[in-house]
């Protein structure tokens, strides 16, 4: 239902009048329209409204909810004289509803229209929408079921009330009830600053709702274009022509990467898998911007490793990692990967932290900033908190559900735009591996090679890792030259480089990296292959009798 004005000139006049009286009028709330899918907190709110002298009007499901609790309510169908129909698809879409919401109480002609048509003003509208987002997240949901959760009347009511916020109060969440009820108790109405804030939140609510619907049905329309092989990039059809992203603010952060940068953290509205943003913090100081980045990286890394495993992170790169039969051994080996860098690090566990691992972490001289894990055994948590420095500082985070990583879109902002890609979480495909050297890989090295290849994909390119006994002993990360990454990884490993496995996230452009590896006593190499000089690199391996595997898969991480 639109404005009473019919032309652009009258709309401009209205805008001018609104600017002169931007705060509108604090209208006494005598009637409230309530139509909610989520009824959390509704009963005490409705009782408070009735106690304040407000007459409640409601639709079928909400009216029944209130009646069952002996809260007086008038049915909307009775008021409009028009029954609900089509299984509730049509119930609030009526002029007597929208005119009551959209009335401008500083306009005599609007008030005259209310009187002439026996329309009561609704100065309070309480609406939240059908659970479309929750519905599509259910396993095996059908498109037909999703369609039935597309709300029509609800968004119309929200938008109408939000548009007329100079006079009308709009509630779209139970978290807003207390603030609204407090002002009604004080004066019988709400004040303009609250109405304006609720208006902004209402439009955010409907925008997120429409974005979820748009994204879902674009995915349905594009499903036929997705390649059957998830390891084959498609022509771009899996990405919608228009990308709608909706995030909900979770917290204001003390500062960003540096103290002079302001920052906040937001969560995606439809997140279902493990998430640091939605993790439970059991202990420690407030999370910083950099903590969140590192904890997210640790969570991503450790979920791609076999159980039980531990990763040790500094500045988004692993400085230690290990897989072992017992979690405590994985913890010790991971911390020993680079003990100097491990001080003040972030740890990720893919098993619940047990007492033995907690005891090891309490070793004098060890200190970490934060730990993320599926959970902490109660006795392990109690043990960690016996150390005063841990109890006051160390952030302990639990994440659930702890599910297997699945491909999902990832976003990175660039100036004036956004880069979108599928996340690099596909399982290792050993069937594509090929030994390309005269020296063959010994069978007992397969587990070590798998660990090395799983780790190098986690390191910033140009990435080189050295692993031994399924633990990370050397890392060369983010260098402009791959041979420099090899040199750094070998220096970090020291004597442990002898007998280790060297993994490279992309091909070797020259044989110089092989020469360094051979001099350090590396036992075998694994890399994607694909260089114009592959023959030279293979020849160097043959010269030093080093086995080398081509995986056929690159894992750049820029």
ROVEXVO-124608 format. One record per residue (C-alpha): x, y, z. Coordinates in steps of 0.001 Angstrom, whole numbers, padded with zeros to 6 digits, always signed. Each point is the difference from the previous one (the first is absolute). Layout:
BEGIN
XYZ...
***
This chain:
BEGIN
+000000+000000+000000+001582+003311-001044-000024+003645+001000-003061+002211-000216+002024+002267-002302-000216-000826-003703+002786+002010-001656+003660+000821+000385-000822+003581+000985-002080-001035+003002+002667-002514+001029+002594+002792-000061-002287+002177+002144-000389-002856+002449+003786-000451+000160+000441+003694+000774-002593-000180+002754+001693-003084+001412+003334+001786+000117-001579+002869+001939-001524-002432+002475+002442-002890-000195-000831-001335+003439-003654-000553-000871-002428-000354+002906+000060-002298+003009-003404-001580-000612-001744-001624+002938-000022-003748-000667-003573-001229+000317+000055-002831-002549+002742-002492-000886+000103-002438-002901+001893-003197+000858+000827-002710-002547+003118-002003+000819+001478-003304-001072+002573-000036+002835-001990+000382+003211+002995+000214+002332-000698+002548+002741-003430+000794-001397-002094-000981+003033+001514+002449+002540+000162+002735-002653-003669-000453-000915-001036-000017+003655+001930+003213+000545-001747+001656-002946-003425-001012+001261+000860+001302+003469+000914+003322-001638-003461+000217-001583+000970-001138-003511-002513-001990-002065+001651-002894-001808-000916-001060-003543+001453-003186-001403-000119-002678-002685-000876-003693+000261+003061-001670+001510+001021+002921+002182-003597+000657+001090-000337-003643+001052+003277+000209+001950-001260+003024+001947-003493-001413+000562+001432-003225+001430+001761+002164+002585-003142+001958+000825+001398+003203-001506-002804+002081-001568+000439+000362-003748-002203+000998-002918+000256-002074-003160+001054+001934-003103-002596-001804-002148-002740+001165+002347+001269+003599-000214+000375+000119-003793-003141-002023-000688+002054-002125-002380+000991-003555+000995+003408-001591-000321+000172-002066-003168+002244-002251-002081+001478-001725+003067+000943+003326+001547+001719+001402-003092-002389+002960+000139-000850+001474+003390+001493+003459+000665+000037+001390-003549-002941+002354+000495-000476+003831-000193-001349+000149+003569+003334-001419+001179+002395+002007-002149-001869+003299+000292+000121-000371+003768+003785-000499-000190+000803+002658-002617-002141+002839+001346+001933+003278+000370-001347+001404+003213+000992+003557-000843-002196-000079-003115-003685+000876+000432-000943-001769-003232+001617-003267+001159-001843+000176+003311-003245+000769-001836+000490-003109-002122+000372-002128+003120-003227+001381+001410-001933-000287-003255+000907-003668-000448-000155-000966+003688+003684-000912+000085+001894-000164+003281+003622+001217+000022+002707-002543+000764+002794+001933+001693+001820-003250+000865+000670-002866-002412+001705-003174+001234+000999-002303-002850+002695-002546-000741+000062-002115-003105-000513-003612-001016+003177-002026+000734+001229-000219-003580+003705-000048+000960-000509-002754+002592-002100-002028-002431+002554-000117-002814+002728-001065+002436-001916-003172+000854+001327-003172-001660-001887-001140-003110-002366+002964+000020-002082+000206-003169-000377+003083-002166-003764-000164+000600+000567+000192+003760+002330+002955-000466-002556+001824-002148-002637-000275+002723+002358+001772+002403+000179+003116-002166-001876+002586+002046-002097+002526-001925-002118+001881+002496+002716+000141+002649+002584+001964-002010-002768+002307-001224-001059+000768+003563+003605+000528+001099+000789+002336-002879-003188+001997+000455+000598+000512+003717+003690+000781-000544-000809+002537-002701-002415+001758+002359+002406-000093+002950-000678+003679+000716-003231-001237+001562+000114-003815+000039+002212-002331+002051+001205-003191-001689+001320-003013+001954+001649-002816-001964+001831-001825+002798-000690-001087+003559+003233+001759+000996-001799+003306-000616-003011-000687+002248+001547+001247+003237+001008+003408-001395-003433+000539-001570-001845-001109+003122+002060+002285+002222-000894+003106-002012-003680-000951-000197-000115-000407+003776+001611+003412+000441-002164+002040-002370-002497-002198-001858+002001+000427-003195+003512-000378-001411+002496+002740-000784+001340+000767-003447+003646-001106+000592-001214-003501+000867-002417-000094-002942+002753+001067-002383+002369-002701+001297-002724-002629-000288-000745+001201-003532+003605-000565-001054+000000-003453+001585-003294-000832-001721+001312+000784-003467+003135-002025+000784-002303-002857+001018-001945-000002-003273+003154+000545-002063+001637-003083+001545-003185-001977-000555-000241+000947-003674+003725-000673-000478-000402-003526+001393-002891-000688-002361+001856+001417-002996+003181-001955+000732-001876-003268+000525-001955+000153-003234+002988+001167-002030+001785-003100+001265-002959-002127-001051-000020+001565-003444+003749-000472-000423+000119-003581+001319-000049-001510-003501+003192+001848-000885+002158-001307+002854+002563-002553-001300-000297-003554+001251+003678-000064+000975+000506+002426+002939+003713+000206-000857-000748+001531-003405-000568+003752-000079-003196+000978-001808-000641+002919-002342-001241+002196+002823-003646-001045-000011+000127-001094+003644+000328+003665+000983-003143+002170-000253-000212+003055-002228-000785+002089+003082+001587-000922+003326-001980+000789+003141+002013-000235+003227-001584+000471+003402+001954+000175+003240-001090+000615+003576+002229+001998+002328+001228-002151+002861+002346+002357+001819+001930+003230-000176+003709-000757+000328+002486+002075+001975+001885+000741-003223+001006-001605-003288+003373-001327-001109+001567+003067+001662-001205+002228+002857-000799+002932-002311-002501-002111-002041-003592-000438+001163-001569-003420-000537-003032-002227+000541-000849-003651-000618-003066-001161-001933-001502-003444-000562-001652-001315-003131-003716-000335+000594-000191-003525-001476+003183-001555+001450-000427-003699+000877+003490-001509+000362+002748+000576+002559+000605+003703+000496+002331+002003+002199-002494+002864-000085-002622-002203+001668+002412-001926+002233-000462-000121+003764+002739+001685+002005+000669-001870+003231+002799+002175+001316+002301+002883-000663+000128+003596-001115-002120+001556-002694+000859-001263-003474+001902+002383-002235-000175+000438-003755+003260-001910-000435-001103-002726+002440-003086-000613-002118+002026-000231-003200+002443-002488+001507-002672-002073+001757-001937-000257-003253+003147-001147-001826+000753-002553+002735-003545-001348-000169+000191-000301-003791+003384-001745+000103-000596-002539+002719-003331-001123-001486+001871-001142-003121+002380-002242+001966-000626-003559+001236-000995-000578+003622+001609+000676+002375+001975+003032-001167+001169+003342+001361+001124+003110-001882+002016+002930+001365-000557+003309-001773+001739+003341-000217-001189+002741-002335-002296-002318-001980+002803-002487-000746+000719-003280+001798+003282-000050+001881-000734-003475+001328-002443-002831-000599-000185-003701+000707-002195-003082-000245+000530-002866+002432-001769-002956+001565-000459+001939+003242-001029+003638+000234+002670+000836+002557+002701-001230-002393-001454+002106-002807-000019+002994+002362+003619-000477+001010+001238-000579-003552-001926+003000-001315+001443+002309+002664+003513-001356-000669-000268+000778-003725+001265+003557+000546+000193+000651+003757+001140+003599-000374-002897+000947-002277-002460-002043+002074+000243+002456+002898-003206+002069-000029-001525-002127-002759-003523-001162-000845-000752-003732+000326-002601-002065-001812-001086-003488+001152-002280-002327-001981-000753-002146+003047-001309+001071+003412+002917+001255+002101+000767-002708+002571+001750+000116+003371+003320-001332-001304+000162+002735-002653-000961+002635+002569+002753-001228+002306+002536+000375-002794-001198+003531-000801+000544+000907+003652+003741-000657-000392+001888+003048+001309+001138+002266-002812-002815-000909-002391-002499+002742-000762-002718+000309-002622-002486+002761-000812-003032-002146-000798-001211-003550-000651-002905-001178-002154-001316-003560+000350-003258-001946-000290-000120+000043+003806+002122-000165+003158-000277-002893+002417-001193+001532+003323+003098-001215+001844+002237+001331-002780-001659+003413+000198+000404+000051+003771+003665-000939-000370+000697+002828-002473-001693+002539+002230+002232-000858+002958+002700+002149-001669-000708+003664+000836+001308+001289-003336-002255-002421-001889-003043+000794+002126+000313+003746-000550+001129+000078-003617-000270-003107-002175-003064-000207-002206-001520-003491-000034-002546-000505-002781-002321-002909-000773-001613-000422-003393-002976-002128-000967-001171-001676-002096+003388-001434-000894-000727-001172-003532+002098-001039-003003+000986+003035-002093-002171+000516-003075+000633+002299-002986-001591+003378+000571+000453+003480-001476+002771+002134+001429+000258+003768-000507+002907+002401-000090-000426+003707-000431+002012+001894-002580-000265+003693-000845-003409+000547-001542-001064-003620+000070+000029-003493+001404+001750-003208-001025-002068-003162+000506+001163-003604-000268-000779-003440+001359+002084-000882+003050+002950-002365-000481-001173-002867+002204-000290-002844-002498+001354-003349+001253+003433-001141-001106-000314-002153-003123+002840-002514+000143-001196-001563-003251+001466+002988-001843+003400-000337+001632+002834-001143-002237+003582-000874+000875+002025+001671-002754+003534-000950+001073+002132-003107-000346+000058-000386+003779-003355-001268+001209-001836+001130+003126+000255-002596+002740-003405-001260+001230+000681+001044+003586+000208+003646-001149-003627+000238-001164-001339+001255+003349+002801+002544+000222-000647+001223-003535-003707+000405+000730+000789+002059+003095+002535+002143-001862-002438+000671-002854-002822+000794+002452+002224+002554+001750+001527+001835-002954-003438+001045-001250-000435+001893+003289+003086+002191-000426+000138+003355-001786+001576-000361-003438+002717-000371-001038-000313-002861+002479+002481-002687+000982-000396-002394+002917+002254-002649+001469-001639-002771+002010+001370-002939+001917-001863-002609+002059-003244+001779-000977+001110+003231+001615+000918+003317-001543+003711+000719+000475+000629+002816-002484-002087+002632-001799+000878+002506-002691-002977+002318-000516-000938+002944-002164+003334+000561-001713+000260+001635-003405+002397-002746-001115-000753-003694+000494+003666-000855+000480+000080+002484+002907-002964-001822+001576+001941-003259-000303+003045+001562+001625-002049+001425+002905-001815-003305+000598+003312-001861+000133+001502+002567+002380-003050-000291+002279+000244-003787+000009+003752-000117+000645+001213-003591+000514-003599-001232-000207+000012+000725-003764+001935-003229-000489-002521-002734-000782-002909+002411-000356-002598+000370-002747+000015+003269-001970-003353+001223-001364-000478+002938-002353-003404+001610-000671+000903+000637-003672+002564-001203-002503+003749+000614+000223+000967+002400-002806+003688-001028+000217+001981-002953+001385+001727+002179+002627-002610-000910+002652+000691-003695-000539+003719+000637+000430-000588+001692+003376-002306-002813+001106+002537-002665-000914+002779+001836+001874-002224+000124+003122-000710-003746-000127-003664+000207-001012-001392-003484-000612-002703+000709-002620-001835+002870-001698-003644+000586-000865-001221+002801-002261-002698+000644-002636+002243-000005-003072-000817+002011-003105+003133+002087-000548+001582+000447-003420+003166-001255+001673-001519-003093+001608+002499-002146-001920+002915+001917+001550-001481-000311+003496-000579-003750-000499+003543-000404-001302+001351+001701+003142-002007-002385+002196+001354-002965-001988+003542+001323+000458-000443-000007+003780-002150-003175-000008-002894+001899+001566-003546-001281-000592-002510+002679-001020-003789-000089-000407-002085+002223-002255-003456+000497+001505-001543+001794-003043-001666+002436+002430+001260+003453+000971-000765+001573+003390+000912+003672-000181-001118+001985+003036+000533+003699-000699
***
